Amino acid sequence: MTHTASHTNQTGARPWNGPGWQYARWLFWAVCALWLAGCAQAPLKPAGEENTWSGRLSLQVEGQNAQSFAALFELWGSERQGGLALTSPLGTRIAQVEWNEGYAQLTTAQETRRSDSLDALLQEVAGAPIPVAALFRWFQGQPASAPGWRADLSALEQGRLVAQRDEPAPQATLRIALTR
């Protein structure tokens, strides 16, 4: 028996391929794209909101199961405590992730999923790590290392961020456009 990227349970069903988890996966990649890259014409932080960012994000994942995702987002808080909401262009909430030290929760219209850590939850849903701590620093214009990721902060003054993930496979590109 060969192994594939999707897993099956004892009944042969693929629990991570249902409509709710399909949105959750897209949400995860959108969050990556949001945090790592973009195009916009706005300051890094809205006035009066110290650690809140919003805008558009897109995530493109290469490889055998190539995918792309785009959404509006709002990110708030810090790497230790915060949240991320993804909405469709029509304003429908796709998913929301909230976390604090030792706890993370992903909520979609179909389901709520919890974990002891944000990294573990995002890894489980998206199948790849997301550099949450680095994203917050990047949005603040600070360089930060994240294993496998390269961020281009050169257009951050114009509200744009692009990040590339080379390792682990598959390769991914996150584009973010910040708005007011």
N, CA and C atoms as an extended XYZ file, in Angstrom:
540
Properties=species:S:1:pos:R:3:atomname:S:1:resname:S:1:resid:I:1 pbc="F F F"
N         0.844       -1.181        0.000 N   MET     1
C         0.000        0.000        0.000 CA  MET     1
C         0.882        1.234        0.000 C   MET     1
N         0.609        2.165       -0.861 N   THR     2
C         1.388        3.402       -0.897 CA  THR     2
C         0.695        4.472       -0.076 C   THR     2
N         1.482        5.379        0.431 N   HIS     3
C         0.936        6.467        1.241 CA  HIS     3
C         0.809        7.710        0.385 C   HIS     3
N        -0.262        8.431        0.605 N   THR     4
C        -0.472        9.695       -0.094 CA  THR     4
C        -0.541       10.813        0.924 C   THR     4
N        -0.665       12.051        0.444 N   ALA     5
C        -0.716       13.211        1.325 CA  ALA     5
C        -1.981       13.218        2.173 C   ALA     5
N        -3.068       12.585        1.716 N   SER     6
C        -4.289       12.566        2.506 CA  SER     6
C        -4.364       11.248        3.274 C   SER     6
N        -4.971       11.317        4.427 N   HIS     7
C        -5.071       10.157        5.289 CA  HIS     7
C        -6.502        9.650        5.281 C   HIS     7
N        -6.671        8.374        5.518 N   THR     8
C        -8.008        7.806        5.615 CA  THR     8
C        -8.182        7.230        6.997 C   THR     8
N        -9.432        7.187        7.453 N   ASN     9
C        -9.691        6.550        8.733 CA  ASN     9
C       -10.027        5.084        8.487 C   ASN     9
N       -10.462        4.371        9.520 N   GLN    10
C       -10.689        2.936        9.392 CA  GLN    10
C       -11.800        2.605        8.416 C   GLN    10
N       -12.723        3.537        8.169 N   THR    11
C       -13.807        3.281        7.229 CA  THR    11
C       -13.431        3.649        5.811 C   THR    11
N       -12.229        4.163        5.620 N   GLY    12
C       -11.788        4.542        4.287 CA  GLY    12
C       -12.090        5.993        3.944 C   GLY    12
N       -12.801        6.701        4.840 N   ALA    13
C       -13.115        8.115        4.584 CA  ALA    13
C       -11.885        8.966        4.824 C   ALA    13
N       -11.827       10.070        4.168 N   ARG    14
C       -10.718       11.003        4.334 CA  ARG    14
C       -11.194       12.176        5.191 C   ARG    14
N       -10.924       12.154        6.506 N   PRO    15
C       -11.476       13.180        7.392 CA  PRO    15
C       -10.985       14.582        7.079 C   PRO    15
N        -9.848       14.763        6.472 N   TRP    16
C        -9.322       16.099        6.204 CA  TRP    16
C        -9.735       16.601        4.826 C   TRP    16
N       -10.555       15.832        4.104 N   ASN    17
C       -10.962       16.250        2.767 CA  ASN    17
C       -12.403       16.726        2.703 C   ASN    17
N       -13.103       16.801        3.839 N   GLY    18
C       -14.474       17.282        3.846 CA  GLY    18
C       -14.527       18.772        3.569 C   GLY    18
N       -15.714       19.301        3.272 N   PRO    19
C       -15.844       20.727        2.929 CA  PRO    19
C       -15.325       21.648        4.032 C   PRO    19
N       -15.563       21.327        5.280 N   GLY    20
C       -15.097       22.175        6.380 CA  GLY    20
C       -13.589       22.227        6.454 C   GLY    20
N       -12.956       21.098        6.294 N   TRP    21
C       -11.491       21.072        6.379 CA  TRP    21
C       -10.851       21.603        5.113 C   TRP    21
N       -11.570       21.522        4.015 N   GLN    22
C       -11.048       22.113        2.788 CA  GLN    22
C       -10.929       23.621        2.989 C   GLN    22
N       -11.941       24.228        3.608 N   TYR    23
C       -11.876       25.657        3.928 CA  TYR    23
C       -10.789       25.927        4.952 C   TYR    23
N       -10.642       25.047        5.923 N   ALA    24
C        -9.618       25.228        6.955 CA  ALA    24
C        -8.226       25.186        6.333 C   ALA    24
N        -8.022       24.251        5.396 N   ARG    25
C        -6.726       24.207        4.721 CA  ARG    25
C        -6.486       25.491        3.951 C   ARG    25
N        -7.492       25.940        3.224 N   TRP    26
C        -7.344       27.189        2.470 CA  TRP    26
C        -7.098       28.338        3.422 C   TRP    26
N        -7.766       28.310        4.557 N   LEU    27
C        -7.569       29.351        5.561 CA  LEU    27
C        -6.129       29.360        6.018 C   LEU    27
N        -5.607       28.199        6.315 N   PHE    28
C        -4.228       28.097        6.752 CA  PHE    28
C        -3.296       28.717        5.723 C   PHE    28
N        -3.463       28.334        4.460 N   TRP    29
C        -2.577       28.855        3.418 CA  TRP    29
C        -2.805       30.337        3.202 C   TRP    29
N        -4.026       30.755        3.374 N   ALA    30
C        -4.317       32.178        3.243 CA  ALA    30
C        -3.624       32.952        4.349 C   ALA    30
N        -3.649       32.390        5.534 N   VAL    31
C        -2.967       33.022        6.658 CA  VAL    31
C        -1.486       33.132        6.362 C   VAL    31
N        -0.917       32.071        5.831 N   CYS    32
C         0.496       32.113        5.455 CA  CYS    32
C         0.732       33.224        4.453 C   CYS    32
N        -0.132       33.266        3.454 N   ALA    33
C         0.024       34.282        2.426 CA  ALA    33
C        -0.159       35.657        3.014 C   ALA    33
N        -1.131       35.772        3.867 N   LEU    34
C        -1.400       37.044        4.512 CA  LEU    34
C        -0.203       37.523        5.290 C   LEU    34
N         0.390       36.661        6.051 N   TRP    35
C         1.504       37.021        6.910 CA  TRP    35
C         2.785       37.265        6.130 C   TRP    35
N         2.912       36.635        5.021 N   LEU    36
C         4.192       36.664        4.346 CA  LEU    36
C         4.304       37.557        3.125 C   LEU    36
N         3.155       37.890        2.472 N   ALA    37
C         3.316       38.666        1.243 CA  ALA    37
C         2.094       39.479        0.922 C   ALA    37
N         2.197       40.480        0.046 N   GLY    38
C         1.023       41.204       -0.343 CA  GLY    38
C         1.272       42.459       -1.130 C   GLY    38
N         0.158       43.106       -1.475 N   CYS    39
C         0.200       44.344       -2.232 CA  CYS    39
C        -0.872       45.266       -1.686 C   CYS    39
N        -0.484       46.465       -1.199 N   ALA    40
C        -1.469       47.425       -0.713 CA  ALA    40
C        -0.853       48.790       -0.612 C   ALA    40
N        -1.684       49.776       -0.309 N   GLN    41
C        -1.215       51.143       -0.167 CA  GLN    41
C        -1.697       51.675        1.171 C   GLN    41
N        -1.145       51.139        2.277 N   ALA    42
C        -1.590       51.540        3.595 CA  ALA    42
C        -0.460       51.424        4.579 C   ALA    42
N        -0.584       52.098        5.720 N   PRO    43
C         0.436       51.957        6.738 CA  PRO    43
C         0.428       50.539        7.304 C   PRO    43
N         1.535       50.164        7.950 N   LEU    44
C         1.629       48.818        8.492 CA  LEU    44
C         0.591       48.544        9.557 C   LEU    44
N         0.249       49.545       10.373 N   LYS    45
C        -0.720       49.354       11.441 CA  LYS    45
C        -1.808       50.406       11.337 C   LYS    45
N        -3.072       50.002       11.506 N   PRO    46
C        -4.130       50.989       11.523 CA  PRO    46
C        -3.935       51.937       12.705 C   PRO    46
N        -4.325       53.196       12.544 N   ALA    47
C        -4.181       54.166       13.617 CA  ALA    47
C        -4.940       53.703       14.849 C   ALA    47
N        -4.286       53.765       15.996 N   GLY    48
C        -4.915       53.391       17.253 CA  GLY    48
C        -4.935       51.904       17.536 C   GLY    48
N        -4.515       51.095       16.630 N   GLU    49
C        -4.513       49.649       16.817 CA  GLU    49
C        -3.072       49.161       16.760 C   GLU    49
N        -2.444       49.013       17.900 N   GLU    50
C        -1.025       48.693       17.995 CA  GLU    50
C        -0.630       47.444       17.205 C   GLU    50
N        -1.304       46.351       17.431 N   ASN    51
C        -0.940       45.089       16.782 CA  ASN    51
C        -2.124       44.494       16.029 C   ASN    51
N        -2.680       45.265       15.109 N   THR    52
C        -3.780       44.804       14.273 CA  THR    52
C        -3.443       45.129       12.826 C   THR    52
N        -3.614       44.150       11.969 N   TRP    53
C        -3.370       44.328       10.545 CA  TRP    53
C        -4.552       43.748        9.782 C   TRP    53
N        -4.842       44.343        8.632 N   SER    54
C        -5.899       43.793        7.778 CA  SER    54
C        -5.516       44.033        6.324 C   SER    54
N        -6.166       43.307        5.453 N   GLY    55
C        -5.880       43.450        4.033 CA  GLY    55
C        -6.298       42.226        3.250 C   GLY    55
N        -5.549       41.989        2.165 N   ARG    56
C        -5.793       40.836        1.303 CA  ARG    56
C        -4.575       39.932        1.350 C   ARG    56
N        -4.824       38.668        1.205 N   LEU    57
C        -3.714       37.734        1.119 CA  LEU    57
C        -4.002       36.685        0.074 C   LEU    57
N        -2.916       36.171       -0.462 N   SER    58
C        -3.036       35.040       -1.382 CA  SER    58
C        -1.902       34.082       -1.083 C   SER    58
N        -2.213       32.827       -1.234 N   LEU    59
C        -1.222       31.790       -1.015 CA  LEU    59
C        -1.259       30.854       -2.203 C   LEU    59
N        -0.083       30.590       -2.741 N   GLN    60
C         0.039       29.660       -3.852 CA  GLN    60
C         0.986       28.563       -3.424 C   GLN    60
N         0.512       27.328       -3.484 N   VAL    61
C         1.298       26.167       -3.095 CA  VAL    61
C         1.606       25.368       -4.353 C   VAL    61
N         2.868       25.068       -4.551 N   GLU    62
C         3.317       24.309       -5.726 CA  GLU    62
C         3.308       22.819       -5.401 C   GLU    62
N         3.633       22.022       -6.388 N   GLY    63
C         3.790       20.592       -6.168 CA  GLY    63
C         2.666       19.765       -6.742 C   GLY    63
N         2.638       18.507       -6.336 N   GLN    64
C         1.679       17.546       -6.870 CA  GLN    64
C         0.243       17.987       -6.617 C   GLN    64
N        -0.055       18.517       -5.449 N   ASN    65
C        -1.395       18.981       -5.109 CA  ASN    65
C        -1.422       20.503       -5.111 C   ASN    65
N        -1.025       21.117       -6.225 N   ALA    66
C        -0.946       22.577       -6.322 CA  ALA    66
C        -2.288       23.208       -5.960 C   ALA    66
N        -2.216       24.294       -5.170 N   GLN    67
C        -3.403       24.988       -4.708 CA  GLN    67
C        -3.124       26.481       -4.687 C   GLN    67
N        -4.191       27.264       -4.771 N   SER    68
C        -4.059       28.688       -4.542 CA  SER    68
C        -5.290       29.145       -3.782 C   SER    68
N        -5.110       30.201       -2.999 N   PHE    69
C        -6.177       30.690       -2.139 CA  PHE    69
C        -6.032       32.190       -1.984 C   PHE    69
N        -7.154       32.881       -1.921 N   ALA    70
C        -7.138       34.320       -1.674 CA  ALA    70
C        -8.282       34.660       -0.730 C   ALA    70
N        -8.063       35.611        0.168 N   ALA    71
C        -9.094       36.015        1.125 CA  ALA    71
C        -8.748       37.382        1.701 C   ALA    71
N        -9.741       37.990        2.318 N   LEU    72
C        -9.518       39.177        3.132 CA  LEU    72
C        -9.149       38.669        4.518 C   LEU    72
N        -8.347       39.437        5.255 N   PHE    73
C        -7.946       38.963        6.567 CA  PHE    73
C        -7.889       40.097        7.577 C   PHE    73
N        -7.953       39.711        8.832 N   GLU    74
C        -7.650       40.600        9.943 CA  GLU    74
C        -6.821       39.778       10.920 C   GLU    74
N        -5.668       40.309       11.290 N   LEU    75
C        -4.750       39.649       12.220 CA  LEU    75
C        -4.551       40.573       13.409 C   LEU    75
N        -4.631       40.042       14.611 N   TRP    76
C        -4.460       40.871       15.798 CA  TRP    76
C        -3.692       40.122       16.877 C   TRP    76
N        -3.112       40.897       17.781 N   GLY    77
C        -2.429       40.312       18.932 CA  GLY    77
C        -0.937       40.187       18.729 C   GLY    77
N        -0.421       39.020       19.128 N   SER    78
C         1.006       38.733       19.057 CA  SER    78
C         1.186       37.237       18.833 C   SER    78
N         2.455       36.831       18.759 N   GLU    79
C         2.706       35.397       18.586 CA  GLU    79
C         2.265       34.596       19.801 C   GLU    79
N         2.120       35.224       20.957 N   ARG    80
C         1.711       34.511       22.176 CA  ARG    80
C         0.208       34.474       22.383 C   ARG    80
N        -0.486       35.533       21.946 N   GLN    81
C        -1.936       35.592       22.114 CA  GLN    81
C        -2.517       36.460       21.004 C   GLN    81
N        -3.448       35.890       20.240 N   GLY    82
C        -4.013       36.668       19.152 CA  GLY    82
C        -5.030       35.891       18.354 C   GLY    82
N        -5.292       36.406       17.163 N   GLY    83
C        -6.271       35.768       16.307 CA  GLY    83
C        -6.121       36.195       14.864 C   GLY    83
N        -6.718       35.415       14.014 N   LEU    84
C        -6.728       35.669       12.579 CA  LEU    84
C        -8.101       35.294       12.053 C   LEU    84
N        -8.743       36.223       11.358 N   ALA    85
C       -10.045       35.960       10.737 CA  ALA    85
C        -9.881       36.075        9.235 C   ALA    85
N       -10.440       35.130        8.510 N   LEU    86
C       -10.435       35.129        7.048 CA  LEU    86
C       -11.871       35.242        6.560 C   LEU    86
N       -12.081       36.146        5.611 N   THR    87
C       -13.411       36.324        5.044 CA  THR    87
C       -13.332       36.308        3.523 C   THR    87
N       -14.444       35.968        2.910 N   SER    88
C       -14.531       35.968        1.450 CA  SER    88
C       -14.687       37.411        0.975 C   SER    88
N       -14.489       37.659       -0.313 N   PRO    89
C       -14.692       39.007       -0.845 CA  PRO    89
C       -16.119       39.531       -0.619 C   PRO    89
N       -17.080       38.625       -0.409 N   LEU    90
C       -18.461       39.029       -0.157 CA  LEU    90
C       -18.734       39.255        1.331 C   LEU    90
N       -17.715       39.066        2.174 N   GLY    91
C       -17.871       39.314        3.604 CA  GLY    91
C       -18.266       38.121        4.440 C   GLY    91
N       -18.318       36.940        3.858 N   THR    92
C       -18.656       35.733        4.601 CA  THR    92
C       -17.431       35.232        5.348 C   THR    92
N       -17.572       34.960        6.639 N   ARG    93
C       -16.467       34.458        7.442 CA  ARG    93
C       -16.138       33.046        6.992 C   ARG    93
N       -14.893       32.831        6.560 N   ILE    94
C       -14.435       31.513        6.129 CA  ILE    94
C       -13.949       30.721        7.339 C   ILE    94
N       -13.111       31.371        8.136 N   ALA    95
C       -12.568       30.692        9.315 CA  ALA    95
C       -11.965       31.721       10.253 C   ALA    95
N       -11.788       31.291       11.498 N   GLN    96
C       -11.122       32.132       12.482 CA  GLN    96
C       -10.234       31.248       13.347 C   GLN    96
N        -9.015       31.735       13.586 N   VAL    97
C        -8.068       31.039       14.445 CA  VAL    97
C        -7.766       31.973       15.620 C   VAL    97
N        -7.841       31.445       16.835 N   GLU    98
C        -7.490       32.209       18.027 CA  GLU    98
C        -6.531       31.375       18.855 C   GLU    98
N        -5.595       32.046       19.526 N   TRP    99
C        -4.603       31.322       20.308 CA  TRP    99
C        -4.156       32.142       21.504 C   TRP    99
N        -3.643       31.417       22.487 N   ASN   100
C        -2.885       31.984       23.593 CA  ASN   100
C        -1.902       30.914       24.012 C   ASN   100
N        -1.059       31.210       24.981 N   GLU   101
C        -0.030       30.227       25.356 CA  GLU   101
C        -0.688       28.927       25.813 C   GLU   101
N        -0.347       27.845       25.115 N   GLY   102
C        -0.850       26.521       25.476 CA  GLY   102
C        -2.214       26.165       24.905 C   GLY   102
N        -2.779       27.009       24.024 N   TYR   103
C        -4.114       26.729       23.492 CA  TYR   103
C        -4.307       27.404       22.143 C   TYR   103
N        -4.931       26.692       21.211 N   ALA   104
C        -5.271       27.260       19.907 CA  ALA   104
C        -6.584       26.642       19.448 C   ALA   104
N        -7.382       27.456       18.744 N   GLN   105
C        -8.679       26.975       18.266 CA  GLN   105
C        -8.940       27.509       16.867 C   GLN   105
N        -9.371       26.624       15.983 N   LEU   106
C        -9.772       26.969       14.617 CA  LEU   106
C       -11.271       26.733       14.509 C   LEU   106
N       -11.998       27.756       14.049 N   THR   107
C       -13.447       27.649       13.911 CA  THR   107
C       -13.839       27.935       12.466 C   THR   107
N       -14.596       27.002       11.876 N   THR   108
C       -15.179       27.202       10.550 CA  THR   108
C       -16.697       27.071       10.720 C   THR   108
N       -17.450       27.282        9.656 N   ALA   109
C       -18.904       27.142        9.724 CA  ALA   109
C       -19.300       25.705       10.054 C   ALA   109
N       -18.444       24.756        9.710 N   GLN   110
C       -18.772       23.346        9.903 CA  GLN   110
C       -18.242       22.758       11.205 C   GLN   110
N       -17.162       23.326       11.760 N   GLU   111
C       -16.487       22.617       12.842 CA  GLU   111
C       -15.564       23.527       13.640 C   GLU   111
N       -15.284       23.091       14.867 N   THR   112
C       -14.292       23.753       15.711 CA  THR   112
C       -13.232       22.723       16.063 C   THR   112
N       -11.981       23.118       15.938 N   ARG   113
C       -10.855       22.212       16.221 CA  ARG   113
C        -9.932       22.900       17.214 C   ARG   113
N        -9.447       22.162       18.216 N   ARG   114
C        -8.591       22.707       19.259 CA  ARG   114
C        -7.278       21.938       19.344 C   ARG   114
N        -6.241       22.634       19.854 N   SER   115
C        -4.930       22.015       20.031 CA  SER   115
C        -4.212       22.708       21.181 C   SER   115
N        -3.151       22.064       21.670 N   ASP   116
C        -2.327       22.654       22.727 CA  ASP   116
C        -1.427       23.756       22.209 C   ASP   116
N        -1.206       23.812       20.884 N   SER   117
C        -0.334       24.852       20.338 CA  SER   117
C        -0.819       25.297       18.965 C   SER   117
N        -0.587       26.560       18.670 N   LEU   118
C        -0.947       27.106       17.372 CA  LEU   118
C        -0.161       26.411       16.270 C   LEU   118
N         1.131       26.240       16.475 N   ASP   119
C         1.955       25.580       15.459 CA  ASP   119
C         1.440       24.176       15.139 C   ASP   119
N         1.098       23.412       16.179 N   ALA   120
C         0.594       22.051       15.970 CA  ALA   120
C        -0.747       22.066       15.242 C   ALA   120
N        -1.626       23.010       15.601 N   LEU   121
C        -2.932       23.098       14.948 CA  LEU   121
C        -2.771       23.442       13.469 C   LEU   121
N        -1.961       24.441       13.177 N   LEU   122
C        -1.762       24.840       11.789 CA  LEU   122
C        -1.065       23.744       10.988 C   LEU   122
N        -0.117       23.054       11.596 N   GLN   123
C         0.563       21.931       10.933 CA  GLN   123
C        -0.454       20.843       10.596 C   GLN   123
N        -1.341       20.557       11.534 N   GLU   124
C        -2.340       19.515       11.350 CA  GLU   124
C        -3.332       19.876       10.241 C   GLU   124
N        -3.780       21.117       10.235 N   VAL   125
C        -4.783       21.550        9.266 CA  VAL   125
C        -4.180       21.773        7.889 C   VAL   125
N        -3.022       22.441        7.850 N   ALA   126
C        -2.437       22.819        6.566 CA  ALA   126
C        -1.393       21.847        6.068 C   ALA   126
N        -0.878       21.022        6.943 N   GLY   127
C         0.145       20.086        6.529 CA  GLY   127
C         1.533       20.685        6.439 C   GLY   127
N         1.693       21.914        6.947 N   ALA   128
C         2.995       22.583        6.912 CA  ALA   128
C         3.069       23.590        8.063 C   ALA   128
N         4.269       23.857        8.542 N   PRO   129
C         4.408       24.832        9.630 CA  PRO   129
C         4.181       26.262        9.138 C   PRO   129
N         3.667       27.105       10.022 N   ILE   130
C         3.460       28.524        9.720 CA  ILE   130
C         4.285       29.328       10.723 C   ILE   130
N         5.102       30.244       10.256 N   PRO   131
C         5.980       30.999       11.164 CA  PRO   131
C         5.266       32.178       11.839 C   PRO   131
N         4.372       31.891       12.773 N   VAL   132
C         3.548       32.922       13.399 CA  VAL   132
C         4.402       34.015       14.041 C   VAL   132
N         5.386       33.642       14.853 N   ALA   133
C         6.223       34.651       15.512 CA  ALA   133
C         6.912       35.543       14.488 C   ALA   133
N         7.406       34.971       13.421 N   ALA   134
C         8.084       35.751       12.390 CA  ALA   134
C         7.109       36.679       11.674 C   ALA   134
N         5.873       36.255       11.455 N   LEU   135
C         4.890       37.088       10.772 CA  LEU   135
C         4.642       38.387       11.523 C   LEU   135
N         4.476       38.287       12.824 N   PHE   136
C         4.242       39.497       13.614 CA  PHE   136
C         5.442       40.436       13.530 C   PHE   136
N         6.633       39.886       13.582 N   ARG   137
C         7.835       40.726       13.475 CA  ARG   137
C         7.955       41.325       12.081 C   ARG   137
N         7.674       40.527       11.048 N   TRP   138
C         7.753       41.035        9.675 CA  TRP   138
C         6.787       42.198        9.476 C   TRP   138
N         5.564       42.081        9.967 N   PHE   139
C         4.596       43.173        9.825 CA  PHE   139
C         5.063       44.437       10.540 C   PHE   139
N         5.869       44.279       11.550 N   GLN   140
C         6.411       45.428       12.269 CA  GLN   140
C         7.699       45.928       11.628 C   GLN   140
N         8.079       45.337       10.486 N   GLY   141
C         9.260       45.762        9.753 CA  GLY   141
C        10.560       45.234       10.310 C   GLY   141
N        10.490       44.238       11.181 N   GLN   142
C        11.679       43.663       11.802 CA  GLN   142
C        12.047       42.361       11.102 C   GLN   142
N        13.318       42.176       10.792 N   PRO   143
C        13.710       40.886       10.215 CA  PRO   143
C        13.556       39.778       11.255 C   PRO   143
N        13.154       38.624       10.812 N   ALA   144
C        13.014       37.466       11.701 CA  ALA   144
C        13.269       36.225       10.871 C   ALA   144
N        13.915       35.248       11.486 N   SER   145
C        14.150       34.012       10.751 CA  SER   145
C        13.031       33.023       11.052 C   SER   145
N        12.665       32.285       10.037 N   ALA   146
C        11.676       31.223       10.155 CA  ALA   146
C        12.174       30.089        9.274 C   ALA   146
N        12.435       28.922        9.850 N   PRO   147
C        12.996       27.822        9.080 CA  PRO   147
C        12.223       27.546        7.791 C   PRO   147
N        12.942       27.571        6.659 N   GLY   148
C        12.366       27.275        5.362 CA  GLY   148
C        11.769       28.481        4.644 C   GLY   148
N        11.573       29.604        5.334 N   TRP   149
C        10.928       30.780        4.754 CA  TRP   149
C        11.924       31.894        4.492 C   TRP   149
N        11.699       32.616        3.380 N   ARG   150
C        12.438       33.844        3.057 CA  ARG   150
C        11.393       34.931        2.857 C   ARG   150
N        11.539       36.033        3.581 N   ALA   151
C        10.585       37.134        3.449 CA  ALA   151
C        11.251       38.330        2.788 C   ALA   151
N        10.539       38.945        1.864 N   ASP   152
C        10.999       40.169        1.214 CA  ASP   152
C        10.236       41.328        1.842 C   ASP   152
N        10.922       42.112        2.675 N   LEU   153
C        10.312       43.241        3.372 CA  LEU   153
C        10.549       44.560        2.648 C   LEU   153
N        11.125       44.531        1.448 N   SER   154
C        11.512       45.748        0.746 CA  SER   154
C        10.323       46.643        0.379 C   SER   154
N         9.125       46.105        0.239 N   ALA   155
C         7.954       46.907       -0.115 CA  ALA   155
C         7.005       47.084        1.065 C   ALA   155
N         7.480       46.807        2.265 N   LEU   156
C         6.631       46.896        3.452 CA  LEU   156
C         6.106       48.312        3.684 C   LEU   156
N         6.901       49.313        3.353 N   GLU   157
C         6.462       50.714        3.485 CA  GLU   157
C         5.224       50.979        2.632 C   GLU   157
N         5.071       50.262        1.536 N   GLN   158
C         3.900       50.386        0.669 CA  GLN   158
C         2.814       49.378        1.035 C   GLN   158
N         2.994       48.665        2.135 N   GLY   159
C         1.996       47.704        2.591 CA  GLY   159
C         2.059       46.358        1.913 C   GLY   159
N         3.199       46.004        1.352 N   ARG   160
C         3.328       44.733        0.633 CA  ARG   160
C         4.363       43.846        1.283 C   ARG   160
N         4.046       42.571        1.325 N   LEU   161
C         4.980       41.591        1.858 CA  LEU   161
C         4.864       40.328        1.015 C   LEU   161
N         6.003       39.766        0.683 N   VAL   162
C         6.033       38.505       -0.064 CA  VAL   162
C         6.972       37.569        0.679 C   VAL   162
N         6.526       36.347        0.875 N   ALA   163
C         7.381       35.352        1.525 CA  ALA   163
C         7.337       34.065        0.705 C   ALA   163
N         8.460       33.414        0.662 N   GLN   164
C         8.607       32.149       -0.073 CA  GLN   164
C         9.008       31.065        0.920 C   GLN   164
N         8.367       29.916        0.795 N   ARG   165
C         8.786       28.753        1.579 CA  ARG   165
C         9.401       27.764        0.618 C   ARG   165
N        10.674       27.453        0.869 N   ASP   166
C        11.389       26.501        0.033 CA  ASP   166
C        11.418       25.116        0.661 C   ASP   166
N        11.464       25.077        1.981 N   GLU   167
C        11.521       23.810        2.714 CA  GLU   167
C        10.631       23.910        3.922 C   GLU   167
N         9.977       22.874        4.316 N   PRO   168
C         9.877       21.599        3.614 CA  PRO   168
C         8.951       21.720        2.408 C   PRO   168
N         9.070       20.770        1.505 N   ALA   169
C         8.208       20.752        0.328 CA  ALA   169
C         6.758       20.601        0.795 C   ALA   169
N         5.803       21.132        0.080 N   PRO   170
C         5.917       21.795       -1.204 CA  PRO   170
C         6.286       23.269       -1.041 C   PRO   170
N         6.830       23.834       -2.107 N   GLN   171
C         7.160       25.241       -2.089 CA  GLN   171
C         5.872       26.058       -2.064 C   GLN   171
N         5.941       27.235       -1.415 N   ALA   172
C         4.756       28.079       -1.298 CA  ALA   172
C         5.151       29.542       -1.397 C   ALA   172
N         4.238       30.361       -1.922 N   THR   173
C         4.426       31.803       -1.996 CA  THR   173
C         3.241       32.478       -1.339 C   THR   173
N         3.522       33.350       -0.392 N   LEU   174
C         2.501       34.097        0.329 CA  LEU   174
C         2.627       35.565       -0.058 C   LEU   174
N         1.546       36.166       -0.500 N   ARG   175
C         1.522       37.575       -0.863 CA  ARG   175
C         0.483       38.285       -0.010 C   ARG   175
N         0.883       39.411        0.555 N   ILE   176
C        -0.013       40.148        1.439 CA  ILE   176
C        -0.060       41.598        1.017 C   ILE   176
N        -1.252       42.145        1.004 N   ALA   177
C        -1.466       43.567        0.741 CA  ALA   177
C        -2.213       44.130        1.939 C   ALA   177
N        -1.547       44.968        2.701 N   LEU   178
C        -2.145       45.555        3.892 CA  LEU   178
C        -3.005       46.751        3.509 C   LEU   178
N        -4.100       46.940        4.241 N   THR   179
C        -4.993       48.079        4.039 CA  THR   179
C        -5.108       48.852        5.346 C   THR   179
N        -5.772       49.975        5.305 N   ARG   180
C        -5.962       50.804        6.520 CA  ARG   180
C        -6.923       50.174        7.469 C   ARG   180
